Amino acid sequence: MSLSRRETLKLITAAGLAGAAPAALVGPAAAQQKVRIAMVVKALGIGFFDACRDGGLEAAKELGNVELIYTGPTTTTAEAQIQVIDALIAQKVDAIAISANDPNALVPVCKKAMQRGVKVISFDSGVAPEGRIMHLNPSNNALIGSKCVQMMAKTLKNEGEVAILSATAQATNQNIWIEEMKKEWAKPDYAKMKLVGTVYGDDLADKSYRETQGLLKAYPNLKGIIAPTSVGIVAAAKAVVDAGLVGKVYVTGLGLPSEMKGAVLAGATDTFAIWNPIDLGYSATMIAAAIVAGKATGAAGTSVKAGRMGDIKIAEGAAAAMADPFTFDKSNIEKFAAIF
């Protein structure tokens, strides 16, 4: 992963896109393009997906013949995403790369898109196999799940009550990661670190904050909160700080360095992890373009060339993994917070 490359991405002028109307053009002028790829995110205004957009822009510029359409609903629901996809079908885009709010509810509209000739892939949070060509996981699910538990165990010295704050109850990636957490948690090393509950903040900052407040009240002996969501982890850390529980309750999970810097420096978070969302958006755009061009099929057992990310191998279930998660703490948070 090239830090200088990421820094270069910061020069891309995409101000105001997160709050723009759905289907906002963020690539080069449409008249010069041949391939129109829509990146459909869970909701606009989320930092993680803004970074994915930047990676998509990089890929579009590198390919030269790609127009990137960055879009999504204002609420994290499947119904809202369905409306966005229907609009994209009407626009006759060439491909859709989507992070799904619900794996199954989106299948009918995604199948409709594919029947109209649109190449549909999912990334980050998957659509069920029948509704897409392939899925790009940001990392290996088992590594993500075990990493979350290991980070919390290291901070708590393997002892204490811990809760999970997730996104939506239907989020494919969240549910898979939680199952992988439970597998890791079953090891004898964590016998004294008890999982007491799981709540859902729906990837909304205010709801995630309230759910954290609820956990702190319901479990007075709570020592840790694992939030495998970039929105939830920030909200949970803020709730801990606001409650005056820094040093008593620790928050970890998946987040962006730029958004987690305050929590780490305040002591609410010891460590957290994430893969590079810029790389994720870049890879998803590269893969979608390759499938449109007939240079890749997305089938299990094949691979696809993804520019600077190299060849990405597609495994069983037509799913691929991009990279391992990276850990952040006080020793490196300042450096990475300036990048993404």
C-alpha positions as CSV (number, residue, x, y, z in Angstrom):
1,M,0.0,0.0,0.0
2,S,1.6,3.3,-1.1
3,L,1.1,6.2,1.3
4,S,2.3,8.7,-1.2
5,R,-0.4,7.5,-3.6
6,R,-3.0,8.0,-1.0
7,E,-1.7,11.5,-0.2
8,T,-2.0,12.3,-3.9
9,L,-5.6,11.3,-3.8
10,K,-6.3,14.1,-1.4
11,L,-5.6,16.6,-4.2
12,I,-8.7,15.4,-6.1
13,T,-11.4,18.0,-5.8
14,A,-14.6,16.3,-4.9
15,A,-16.0,18.7,-2.4
16,G,-19.6,18.5,-1.6
17,L,-20.2,15.2,-3.3
18,A,-21.3,13.4,-0.2
19,G,-24.3,15.7,0.1
20,A,-25.1,15.9,-3.6
21,A,-28.2,14.5,-5.2
22,P,-28.1,10.8,-6.0
23,A,-26.3,9.8,-9.2
24,A,-23.9,12.7,-9.1
25,L,-21.3,12.6,-11.8
26,V,-17.9,12.6,-10.2
27,G,-15.7,11.4,-13.1
28,P,-14.5,13.1,-16.2
29,A,-17.0,14.7,-18.6
30,A,-19.6,12.2,-19.8
31,A,-19.2,13.1,-23.4
32,Q,-15.6,11.6,-23.4
33,Q,-16.6,8.4,-21.7
34,K,-17.5,4.9,-23.0
35,V,-18.0,3.0,-19.7
36,R,-20.3,4.3,-17.0
37,I,-19.8,2.7,-13.6
38,A,-22.1,3.5,-10.7
39,M,-20.7,3.1,-7.2
40,V,-23.8,2.7,-4.9
41,V,-23.0,3.1,-1.2
42,K,-25.0,2.3,1.9
43,A,-25.7,6.0,2.4
44,L,-24.2,9.3,1.4
45,G,-22.2,11.3,3.9
46,I,-20.2,8.4,5.4
47,G,-16.5,9.0,5.6
48,F,-15.6,5.4,4.7
49,F,-17.5,5.6,1.5
50,D,-16.2,9.0,0.6
51,A,-12.8,7.5,0.7
52,C,-14.1,4.6,-1.5
53,R,-15.2,7.3,-3.9
54,D,-11.7,8.8,-4.0
55,G,-10.3,5.4,-4.9
56,G,-13.0,5.0,-7.6
57,L,-12.0,8.3,-9.0
58,E,-8.4,7.2,-9.1
59,A,-9.3,4.1,-11.0
60,A,-11.5,6.0,-13.5
61,K,-8.7,8.5,-14.2
62,E,-6.2,5.7,-14.7
63,L,-8.4,3.7,-17.0
64,G,-9.2,6.8,-19.0
65,N,-12.5,5.5,-20.6
66,V,-14.5,5.3,-17.4
67,E,-17.1,7.7,-15.9
68,L,-17.7,7.1,-12.2
69,I,-21.1,7.9,-10.8
70,Y,-21.0,8.1,-7.0
71,T,-24.5,7.7,-5.5
72,G,-26.5,6.2,-2.7
73,P,-29.5,6.9,-0.5
74,T,-29.7,9.3,2.4
75,T,-30.9,6.4,4.7
76,T,-29.3,3.0,5.2
77,T,-32.3,0.9,4.0
78,A,-32.7,-1.6,1.2
79,E,-35.8,0.2,0.0
80,A,-33.8,3.4,-0.6
81,Q,-31.0,1.6,-2.4
82,I,-33.6,-0.1,-4.6
83,Q,-34.9,3.3,-5.8
84,V,-31.3,4.3,-6.6
85,I,-30.7,1.2,-8.6
86,D,-33.9,1.6,-10.5
87,A,-32.8,5.1,-11.5
88,L,-29.5,3.8,-12.6
89,I,-31.1,1.1,-14.8
90,A,-33.2,3.8,-16.4
91,Q,-29.9,5.7,-17.1
92,K,-28.5,2.6,-18.7
93,V,-25.3,2.5,-16.9
94,D,-22.8,-0.2,-17.8
95,A,-22.0,-1.5,-14.3
96,I,-23.0,-1.1,-10.7
97,A,-20.7,-1.8,-7.7
98,I,-22.8,-1.8,-4.6
99,S,-22.3,-2.0,-0.8
100,A,-25.6,-3.6,0.2
101,N,-27.8,-2.6,3.1
102,D,-29.6,-6.0,2.8
103,P,-28.2,-9.1,1.0
104,N,-31.5,-10.6,-0.1
105,A,-33.9,-7.6,-0.5
106,L,-31.7,-6.2,-3.2
107,V,-31.6,-9.4,-5.3
108,P,-34.7,-8.7,-7.4
109,V,-33.6,-5.3,-8.5
110,C,-30.0,-6.4,-9.1
111,K,-31.3,-9.3,-11.2
112,K,-33.4,-6.8,-13.1
113,A,-30.3,-4.7,-13.8
114,M,-28.3,-7.7,-15.0
115,Q,-31.2,-8.7,-17.3
116,R,-30.9,-5.2,-18.8
117,G,-27.3,-5.8,-19.5
118,V,-25.8,-4.0,-16.4
119,K,-22.8,-5.8,-14.8
120,V,-23.5,-5.9,-11.1
121,I,-20.9,-6.6,-8.5
122,S,-21.0,-6.0,-4.7
123,F,-18.2,-4.8,-2.5
124,D,-17.8,-4.3,1.3
125,S,-21.3,-5.6,2.1
126,G,-22.5,-8.3,-0.3
127,V,-25.6,-8.9,-2.3
128,A,-26.6,-12.6,-2.2
129,P,-24.9,-14.6,-5.0
130,E,-28.0,-14.8,-7.3
131,G,-28.1,-11.0,-7.4
132,R,-24.5,-10.2,-8.5
133,I,-21.7,-11.5,-10.6
134,M,-19.1,-11.5,-7.8
135,H,-18.4,-9.9,-4.4
136,L,-15.3,-8.1,-3.2
137,N,-14.6,-8.4,0.5
138,P,-12.3,-5.7,1.9
139,S,-10.4,-8.4,3.7
140,N,-10.6,-12.0,4.9
141,N,-13.6,-12.4,7.1
142,A,-11.9,-14.7,9.6
143,L,-9.0,-12.3,10.0
144,I,-11.4,-9.4,10.5
145,G,-13.4,-11.2,13.2
146,S,-10.4,-12.5,15.0
147,K,-8.6,-9.2,14.8
148,C,-11.5,-7.4,16.6
149,V,-11.5,-9.9,19.5
150,Q,-7.7,-9.9,19.7
151,M,-7.5,-6.1,20.0
152,M,-10.1,-6.0,22.8
153,A,-8.5,-8.9,24.6
154,K,-5.1,-7.2,24.5
155,T,-6.5,-4.0,26.0
156,L,-8.5,-5.8,28.7
157,K,-5.9,-8.4,29.4
158,N,-8.5,-11.1,28.4
159,E,-10.9,-10.3,31.2
160,G,-14.2,-8.3,31.5
161,E,-17.7,-7.9,30.0
162,V,-17.8,-6.8,26.3
163,A,-20.7,-5.9,24.0
164,I,-20.9,-5.5,20.2
165,L,-22.3,-2.4,18.4
166,S,-23.1,-3.4,14.8
167,A,-24.6,-1.5,11.9
168,T,-27.9,-2.9,10.6
169,A,-29.2,-6.3,11.6
170,Q,-29.3,-7.3,7.9
171,A,-25.8,-6.1,6.9
172,T,-24.0,-9.0,5.3
173,N,-20.5,-8.1,6.3
174,Q,-21.3,-7.2,9.9
175,N,-23.1,-10.5,10.5
176,I,-20.3,-12.5,9.0
177,W,-17.7,-10.7,11.0
178,I,-19.7,-11.2,14.2
179,E,-19.9,-14.9,13.6
180,E,-16.1,-14.9,13.0
181,M,-15.7,-13.0,16.3
182,K,-17.7,-15.6,18.1
183,K,-15.5,-18.4,16.7
184,E,-12.4,-16.6,18.0
185,W,-14.2,-15.9,21.3
186,A,-14.8,-19.6,21.9
187,K,-11.1,-20.2,22.4
188,P,-10.0,-20.9,26.0
189,D,-7.9,-17.8,26.1
190,Y,-11.0,-15.7,26.3
191,A,-12.9,-17.6,29.0
192,K,-12.9,-14.6,31.3
193,M,-13.9,-12.1,28.6
194,K,-17.7,-12.4,28.3
195,L,-19.9,-11.3,25.4
196,V,-22.9,-9.8,27.1
197,G,-24.9,-8.4,24.2
198,T,-25.2,-7.2,20.6
199,V,-27.0,-4.0,19.5
200,Y,-27.5,-2.3,16.2
201,G,-27.0,1.4,15.4
202,D,-28.0,1.1,11.7
203,D,-24.9,3.0,10.6
204,L,-26.5,6.2,12.0
205,A,-24.4,8.3,14.3
206,D,-27.2,9.4,16.6
207,K,-28.7,5.9,16.9
208,S,-25.3,4.3,17.5
209,Y,-24.6,6.9,20.2
210,R,-28.0,6.1,21.9
211,E,-27.4,2.3,21.6
212,T,-24.0,2.8,23.3
213,Q,-25.6,4.8,26.1
214,G,-28.1,1.9,26.5
215,L,-25.2,-0.6,26.8
216,L,-23.5,1.5,29.4
217,K,-26.7,1.7,31.5
218,A,-27.7,-2.0,31.0
219,Y,-24.2,-3.4,31.9
220,P,-22.7,-1.3,34.7
221,N,-19.6,-3.6,34.7
222,L,-19.0,-3.3,30.9
223,K,-15.4,-3.0,30.0
224,G,-15.4,-3.0,26.3
225,I,-17.4,-2.3,23.1
226,I,-16.5,-3.8,19.7
227,A,-17.9,-1.8,16.8
228,P,-17.1,-3.3,13.4
229,T,-18.5,-0.2,11.7
230,S,-16.8,3.1,10.9
231,V,-19.9,5.1,12.0
232,G,-20.6,3.1,15.1
233,I,-17.0,3.1,16.5
234,V,-16.9,6.9,16.5
235,A,-20.3,7.2,18.1
236,A,-19.4,4.6,20.8
237,A,-16.1,6.3,21.6
238,K,-17.9,9.7,21.9
239,A,-20.5,8.2,24.2
240,V,-17.8,6.7,26.5
241,V,-16.0,10.1,26.6
242,D,-19.2,12.0,27.3
243,A,-20.1,9.5,30.1
244,G,-16.8,10.1,31.8
245,L,-15.8,6.5,31.4
246,V,-12.4,6.9,29.7
247,G,-10.1,4.3,31.2
248,K,-13.0,2.2,32.4
249,V,-14.6,1.3,29.1
250,Y,-12.7,0.8,25.9
251,V,-13.9,0.9,22.3
252,T,-12.4,-1.0,19.4
253,G,-13.4,-2.3,16.0
254,L,-13.2,-0.9,12.5
255,G,-12.8,2.8,11.8
256,L,-11.1,5.5,9.8
257,P,-7.9,7.1,11.3
258,S,-9.1,10.6,10.5
259,E,-12.3,10.0,12.4
260,M,-10.8,8.0,15.3
261,K,-7.8,10.3,16.1
262,G,-9.7,12.1,18.8
263,A,-10.8,8.8,20.5
264,V,-7.3,7.4,20.5
265,L,-5.7,10.5,21.8
266,A,-8.4,10.8,24.5
267,G,-7.9,7.2,25.6
268,A,-11.3,5.9,24.8
269,T,-9.8,3.7,22.2
270,D,-6.5,1.8,22.6
271,T,-6.4,0.1,19.2
272,F,-8.6,-0.3,16.2
273,A,-8.2,-1.5,12.6
274,I,-9.3,-1.0,9.0
275,W,-8.2,-1.7,5.5
276,N,-7.7,1.1,3.1
277,P,-11.1,2.2,1.8
278,I,-9.4,4.1,-1.0
279,D,-7.9,0.8,-2.2
280,L,-11.3,-0.8,-1.8
281,G,-13.1,1.7,-4.1
282,Y,-10.2,1.6,-6.5
283,S,-10.4,-2.2,-6.7
284,A,-14.2,-2.4,-7.1
285,T,-14.1,0.1,-9.9
286,M,-11.2,-1.7,-11.6
287,I,-13.0,-5.0,-11.3
288,A,-16.3,-3.6,-12.7
289,A,-14.5,-2.1,-15.6
290,A,-12.7,-5.4,-16.4
291,I,-16.0,-7.3,-16.4
292,V,-17.6,-4.8,-18.7
293,A,-14.7,-5.0,-21.1
294,G,-14.8,-8.8,-21.1
295,K,-11.4,-9.0,-19.5
296,A,-12.7,-10.9,-16.5
297,T,-15.8,-13.0,-15.7
298,G,-15.9,-12.8,-12.0
299,A,-16.3,-16.6,-11.8
300,A,-14.9,-18.7,-8.9
301,G,-11.4,-20.0,-9.7
302,T,-10.5,-17.1,-11.9
303,S,-8.6,-13.8,-11.2
304,V,-9.0,-10.2,-12.3
305,K,-6.3,-7.6,-12.8
306,A,-6.9,-4.6,-10.5
307,G,-4.2,-2.1,-11.4
308,R,-1.9,-1.3,-8.6
309,M,-3.6,-3.8,-6.4
310,G,-2.4,-6.6,-8.6
311,D,-4.3,-9.8,-9.5
312,I,-7.3,-10.5,-7.2
313,K,-8.2,-14.1,-6.9
314,I,-11.9,-15.1,-6.9
315,A,-12.7,-17.9,-4.6
316,E,-15.8,-20.1,-3.9
317,G,-19.1,-18.3,-4.1
318,A,-17.6,-15.8,-6.6
319,A,-16.1,-13.9,-3.7
320,A,-12.7,-12.3,-3.3
321,A,-10.7,-10.7,-0.5
322,M,-8.6,-7.5,-1.0
323,A,-6.2,-7.2,1.9
324,D,-5.6,-7.9,5.6
325,P,-6.8,-5.3,8.1
326,F,-4.2,-2.9,9.6
327,T,-4.0,-1.9,13.3
328,F,-3.8,1.7,14.5
329,D,-2.9,3.1,17.9
330,K,-1.2,6.2,19.5
331,S,2.1,5.3,17.8
332,N,0.7,5.8,14.2
333,I,-2.6,7.6,14.4
334,E,-1.3,11.1,13.7
335,K,0.5,9.8,10.5
336,F,-2.5,7.9,9.1
337,A,-5.2,10.5,10.1
338,A,-3.6,12.9,7.7
339,I,-4.1,10.4,4.9
340,F,-7.6,9.0,5.2
